Structure formats: C-alpha cells, structure tokens
Amino acid sequence: MPGAIPVPRPGAVADDGPKVMVLTGASRGIGHATVRLFAENGWRIITCSRQPFDRARCPWEEGPDDHVQVDLNDLRALNLAIVDIKARLAGRPLHALINNAGISPKAPDGSRLSSLTTPVATWTEVFNVNFLAPVLLARGLFDELKAGRGTVVNVTSIVGSRVHPFAGTAYATSKAALACLTREMAHDFAPHGIRVNAIAPGEIKTDILSPETEERLAPLIPMRRVGSPMEVASVLQFLCSDAASYVTGEEIHINGGQTL
Ligand SMILES: NC(=O)c1ccc[n+]([C@@H]2O[C@H](COP(=O)([O-])OP(=O)(O)OC[C@H]3O[C@@H](n4cnc5c(N)ncnc54)[C@H](OP(=O)(O)O)[C@@H]3O)[C@@H](O)[C@H]2O)c1
C-alpha cells in the first residue's frame, strides 16, 4: 500500500546499540524510578533537570556523562540543551522522549493558587516547564525520533480533568493543555512513525505532593492508598515497548480508581 507505515517486528530495534531515551526530571520521584527501571533493562538514558548530576542519589552507569543541566523555564537554555542532546546522540537515533519534569507551585503559606490568586509570572513559568518544554523538545529532536521510530510520552495529571484540593489552577490548566497537545502531536507525528501518548498519574508518593495529601486523599481512593513512582514507571515501560506499537494519542490514567 503506498505511503503505509511499516509494521515493526516485535523486539525489533532501529540499530544495533542500546535503546536511547531522553527523560526530563530524573533527579527525584517518577523520573528517578523511570531511569532505574529502564537502565536495568539496558537503555541508555539522557537526563535533563536543573540540578547537577548527583551520583549518591542516581547510581546508574553513564549518569554524569549523560546528564544535561537545564532549567526548562528558560526557553533559550532549552534550545542550547537540545543542541547538547543532539551532540550526545552523535547521529544515533532516539527511541523515546519522556516529558516528565513538572512543577506545581503553591502560595507562600502552602495553600492552593486559584484562578483568582495565581500571579502571572507563576502562570508563565508553569506553562513554560509543563507545556512548552515538551513540545519544543519533541520538535527539536524530531529527526532523531523519526530515525528511531521513537515514542514520546507526556506526563499529564489527574488534575487536568478535575479540580483538586491542593494542585493549583496554573498546574491544572497546563496539564489539560498537555493532554490536548498529546492528541495533536500524535496526529502530526504518526505519519512519521512516531507514537505520542500521555500518562495521567493520580496521587503518587513523591516530593510534589502536599504534606497532607496521603492522609486526606488515600481513604477516598478505591484502592485506599497512593501509588508508588515504580507503578508509574512500569506503565511508561509498556508505552515505550513494542507491546504498544499500535497505541498512539492515548492518555493512560494511573490512579487506583480515583476517578471512578
Ligand atoms: N506525584 C504525583 O502525585 C503526580 C501526580 C500527577 C502528575 N504528576 C506529574 O509527574 C511528573 C513528575 O512528578 P514527580 O511527582 O516525580 O515530581 P518531583 O518529585 O517534584 O520531581 C520533579 C522533577 O522535575 C525536575 N524539574 C522541576 N522543575 C524543572 C525545571 N524548571 N527544569 C528542569 N527540570 C525540572 C526536578 O529536577 P530538578 O529539581 O533537578 O530540576 C525533578 O527531577 C510531573 O510532571 C508531575 O506534574 C505527579
């Protein structure tokens, strides 16, 4: 059939070396668990976050060499980071981009920032990190993703589709926009052999949670507990595998039944 996209063989890789991933926000939480899981499975992971690489926290091989220190709120720095990532790839294909880094600012007293109280500067920062950086990275690394018949996974949130007691309005709207962007990108990237999906975690035990989240919300979740970062990483592993070779434009919810 003219123009048809070839169906990959199960287990096929685009080249001989290890599969390669770019992952933002690897220093803690969901990103940290994801690097651990993929590194154990032989992937090379190029990580991006604001802090320098910390070998004590991040015990994976090649970590310091494959860490790009960048503030995703600084769009000029992001362009330089893309150049840096391309240099590290050195012409090799990219098999996955996971846009995981995200911020959820609170008021100085820890309270929720609403549509009435969110400062414009906060709104801009949240949209730069949570929404613009994912699409700029995917566009910047398009050729490498295409060469690797790669996949993009955007980390959205349960908060993109319902008001939350702690997460603020800027965060919620950025995640709703990211879910919509996932659908748009899936449509635009599919003819080039690149799948684009999202995962929407509920309450996962990481630093991003407000202190009282577990105590207040766990009893309301049908599974009666918050999730672990590794329970999110394992879904990312599925989406980046050939088992998901015909899945694109989806948002998979990981929340213990919180939205039922
Ligand atoms: N935990 C949850 O319950 C939950 C629920 C729904 C969705 N999510 C989403 O899941 C993703 C990961 O969340 P998490 O809970 O693992 O968060 P986390 O523990 O707070 O970690 C956030 C990561 O993002 C990086 N990061 C933050 N701002 C950045 C910036 N400006 N530039 C570059 N990197 C930056 C941080 O590294 P540095 O500090 O080194 O920059 C860190 O590695 C986020 O997108 C979040 O919105 C989480």
The ligand as an ORCA input file, in Angstrom:
! r2SCAN-3c Opt
* xyz 0 1
  N       3.480     12.782     42.191
  C       2.235     12.893     41.796
  O       1.298     12.585     42.566
  C       1.897     13.337     40.412
  C       0.550     13.307     40.028
  C       0.214     13.704     38.750
  C       1.195     14.123     37.858
  N       2.495     14.161     38.264
  C       3.479     14.621     37.289
  O       4.543     13.696     37.219
  C       5.746     14.382     36.847
  C       6.835     14.047     37.844
  O       6.362     14.428     39.115
  P       7.058     13.998     40.487
  O       5.976     13.826     41.459
  O       8.038     12.906     40.254
  O       7.788     15.393     40.806
  P       9.059     15.752     41.693
  O       9.372     14.652     42.647
  O       8.781     17.110     42.228
  O      10.213     15.830     40.593
  C      10.139     16.782     39.587
  C      11.322     16.631     38.648
  O      11.254     17.671     37.664
  C      12.502     18.380     37.622
  N      12.227     19.794     37.351
  C      11.372     20.604     38.042
  N      11.408     21.838     37.515
  C      12.288     21.800     36.480
  C      12.777     22.775     35.575
  N      12.362     24.056     35.602
  N      13.680     22.391     34.636
  C      14.140     21.126     34.595
  N      13.720     20.155     35.432
  C      12.813     20.500     36.378
  C      13.098     18.162     39.026
  O      14.514     18.188     38.985
  P      15.371     19.478     39.457
  O      14.811     19.936     40.761
  O      16.783     18.971     39.491
  O      15.187     20.468     38.357
  C      12.636     16.753     39.370
  O      13.547     15.804     38.851
  C       5.385     15.877     36.835
  O       5.127     16.282     35.514
  C       4.121     15.940     37.655
  O       3.322     17.028     37.303
  C       2.869     13.776     39.517
*
